[in-house]
Amino acid sequence: MWNEKFDRPDHLYGVEPNDFLRSCYDAISAKGRVISLGEGEGRNAVFLATRGYAVTALDSSSVGLEKTKKFAESRGVRVETRLADLSKCEVGDREWDGVIVVFCHLPSALRAEVWSKISRSLKPGGALVMELYTPKQLEATKAGRSVGGPKDLDLMVTADEVKRAFPEMSFQILREVEREMQEGDGHRGLSHTVQVLGMLGK
Ligand SMILES: C[S@@+](CC[C@H](N)C(=O)[O-])C[C@H]1O[C@@H](n2cnc3c(N)ncnc32)[C@H](O)[C@@H]1O
């Protein structure tokens, strides 16, 4: 499905990084190793690489990762790409200074598995940056106020779920927000998300 969606000349979610990531990426140790899960076409990975991070972009879409590589080249930076399905791969063991999850929505059972892998994959003091749609987004898209996000409640995420899933994290930011979104054709309008900046205890 994502290969077809990304098979277009431009970037579905634009080439600018996600606003929330831009606002808080520097909580990740400078020049650290970062993995972006469900990176898509590269906008967030390339942004982080231009800021000096060593970035790995993981996605199950080969088309997305090809676009990521080309986009990185065009900006004169290197992004390592990893073609993998999160339902079948490991994420690492105390390997990353930062893990990024921007609109990588997974079914609840898989989400629980992947999130516990995220905790193990972060170094002590490592940062998790996530922005995901909440259930309220379903109403917003139905009413035509917003474009973007899954159409299935099971894929949506609340702040409460995040808090329960990461007991070992201290959250500098954990909030549900209503915000204007302008990310290419794919994410637009007044949208409902949960924003997370968590640090793994040392
Ligand atoms: C809504 S797009 C977001 C892309 C990117 N993070 C962004 O914000 O521009 C969701 C991405 O998650 C990826 N994805 C979904 N399920 C996945 C899985 N099980 N394993 C790996 N990637 C997955 C898709 O291929 C797609 O690139």
PDBQT file of the ligand as one rigid body, heavy atoms in Angstrom, charges set to zero:
ROOT
HETATM    1  C1  LIG A 301       1.939   7.937   7.404  1.00  0.00    +0.000 C 
HETATM    2  S1  LIG A 301       3.465   7.347   6.772  1.00  0.00    +0.000 S 
HETATM    3  C2  LIG A 301       4.577   8.420   7.653  1.00  0.00    +0.000 C 
HETATM    4  C3  LIG A 301       5.909   8.557   6.971  1.00  0.00    +0.000 C 
HETATM    5  C4  LIG A 301       6.903   9.471   7.690  1.00  0.00    +0.000 C 
HETATM    6  N1  LIG A 301       7.169   9.059   9.060  1.00  0.00    +0.000 N 
HETATM    7  C5  LIG A 301       6.480  10.886   7.646  1.00  0.00    +0.000 C 
HETATM    8  O1  LIG A 301       5.943  11.381   8.656  1.00  0.00    +0.000 OA
HETATM    9  O2  LIG A 301       6.676  11.528   6.612  1.00  0.00    +0.000 OA
HETATM   10  C6  LIG A 301       3.659   5.800   7.618  1.00  0.00    +0.000 C 
HETATM   11  C7  LIG A 301       4.952   5.063   7.296  1.00  0.00    +0.000 C 
HETATM   12  O3  LIG A 301       5.078   3.927   8.142  1.00  0.00    +0.000 OA
HETATM   13  C8  LIG A 301       5.557   2.832   7.381  1.00  0.00    +0.000 C 
HETATM   14  N2  LIG A 301       5.119   1.590   8.030  1.00  0.00    +0.000 N 
HETATM   15  C9  LIG A 301       3.850   1.237   8.334  1.00  0.00    +0.000 A 
HETATM   16  N3  LIG A 301       3.824   0.008   8.889  1.00  0.00    +0.000 NA
HETATM   17  C10 LIG A 301       5.123  -0.423   8.926  1.00  0.00    +0.000 A 
HETATM   18  C11 LIG A 301       5.752  -1.622   9.377  1.00  0.00    +0.000 A 
HETATM   19  N4  LIG A 301       5.038  -2.635   9.889  1.00  0.00    +0.000 N 
HETATM   20  N5  LIG A 301       7.085  -1.728   9.257  1.00  0.00    +0.000 NA
HETATM   21  C12 LIG A 301       7.820  -0.711   8.719  1.00  0.00    +0.000 A 
HETATM   22  N6  LIG A 301       7.281   0.438   8.278  1.00  0.00    +0.000 NA
HETATM   23  C13 LIG A 301       5.944   0.580   8.379  1.00  0.00    +0.000 A 
HETATM   24  C14 LIG A 301       4.937   3.028   6.008  1.00  0.00    +0.000 C 
HETATM   25  O4  LIG A 301       5.624   2.313   4.996  1.00  0.00    +0.000 OA
HETATM   26  C15 LIG A 301       5.015   4.534   5.856  1.00  0.00    +0.000 C 
HETATM   27  O5  LIG A 301       6.231   4.918   5.280  1.00  0.00    +0.000 OA
ENDROOT
TORSDOF 0
